[in-house]
Amino acid sequence: MHILRYDDVHSHVQMPSTRINLPAQGNIRRILIIKWSALGDIAVATAIMQDIRNAFPHATIDLNTMPAFERLFREDPRFNDVFSVDLRKTERGWKGMRRWLQRVRAGNYDLLIALQNSDRIRLLVTFLQLSGKGIQYRMANDRGLPYNVTPPNMPLETHGFDRMRAALVTAGIPAETKLPRLYVPQANRQRAMALAEAHGLVQRDYAVLLPGCQAAGYLKRWGATRYAVLGQKLHAAGLKKIVILGGPDEAEECDAIARLCEDYAVNLCGKTEILDLLPICENARCIVGNDTGTAHLVAATQTPMLVIFGPTDPRRAMPIGHHVVALQVDVADMPCLNCYCQKACAHQSCMTAITPERAFAEITAMANLTA
């Protein structure tokens, strides 16, 4: 079995030397950050957003994301405006591209920071430059036109967080924030508090399980039965409640765990908004989840978290934070490991090889529980 901790993944990464000191330029007053998706990547990028805000305390900063993620930033004081153009669905094609270009041109930005490696964004920024109203500084994680502030090439297994941090360092922006940084509106905190009171959740006296992931990534799921056995063990170790969190795609998985964990299970699947999860998780004793966007999001809480990995590489994809541990079988025992679900898998051996007993041993040590 292979254990990876945050420092195992990030401490060996060689950051580039500063190529240009953008904060010292003195002429950057308006900044556009582009980060379209997905939930986990956006959660990680919020640490980078904090570093950008720290480096340009007096600049106006706007954020361009996709409609599904605007709600993450609705009361975020770092941004003057958060806007979306649904270029992947309702506004696909030239109509959406034209609206995006009009919106960005009207922003009169001095610095554009693309935190998304996307050919479509590259094309849009190229059109912007050719329109006669381009942006002077164009920063990105990957090299090549139309960007003019980029880090050196990095190994394939480099974590996405480190790629973004390398871009910052190249631009002379200190990369200091090491956890996701999200702002939770008071309404979400009140809803989370109401749920806690309704279900008898006492601070540090419950565990949180994140057993799902998007339907298309079902091979990343550890399985309801294994989560239920782990929940039973955590309850036997003294935790009063086992809280199960998930969205619509994960309802069946969450329901199955709740049935097996009986009266100490609190199934909140489908009963929360995304930002409700942060106050719920920050008061938990520990968190166990799959490689899912939600795990990246709640890493902001600093609650000890164990993440079960199988077909995805934790060196590239584990949530950030010193309190996070990734558990995966050893590649020497399973050559097909890190296949990224590129083909159907009848056996899902990389997940079934991780037993509830092994996960329990790891999380009890992290959360100072008595096994």
PyMOL commands that set and color helices and strands:
alter all, ss='L'
color gray80, all
select helices_A, chain A and resi 6-10+22-24+39-55+67-73+94-107+119-130+160-170+186-198+215-220+224-236+248-264+274-282+293-301+314-317+331-333+349-352+356-367
alter helices_A, ss='H'
color red, helices_A
select strands_A, chain A and resi 2-5+30-34+60-65+81-84+111-114+137-140+206-210+241-244+265-267+286-290+305-308+324-328
alter strands_A, ss='S'
color yellow, strands_A
deselect
rebuild
show_as cartoon
